Amino acid sequence: MLLALNLIGAVIYVYRASYGWVLPQERGLHAVTGEPYIWASAVFPVCFAFFLLNLTWAAFILARKQWRTGVLWLSTIPIWLIAVAIDFAHH
């Protein structure tokens, strides 16, 4: 369930990060001054929420010594790396 929730969160991250992407017509021009602030204000709440969720999930794994669940927890890393790669490819 939490793995699926992370996948949904990564999709939300990419959607919200798209507010700061360069328009195809403006590629090569200088960025607007407020663009990084728009990107950060859209992305940080999502990142913070899922950081807390995954930190709590890791604490439960360590406290209950459920190592098989840890594999699922580690599976969230590629999900988020792909989301960040998609985002940064559009800047």
Secondary structure as GFF3:
##gff-version 3
##sequence-region A 1 91
A	DSSP	alpha_helix	2	17	.	.	.	ID=ss1
A	DSSP	three_ten_helix	18	20	.	.	.	ID=ss2
A	DSSP	three_ten_helix	24	26	.	.	.	ID=ss3
A	DSSP	alpha_helix	35	64	.	.	.	ID=ss4
A	DSSP	alpha_helix	67	74	.	.	.	ID=ss5
A	DSSP	alpha_helix	76	89	.	.	.	ID=ss6
###
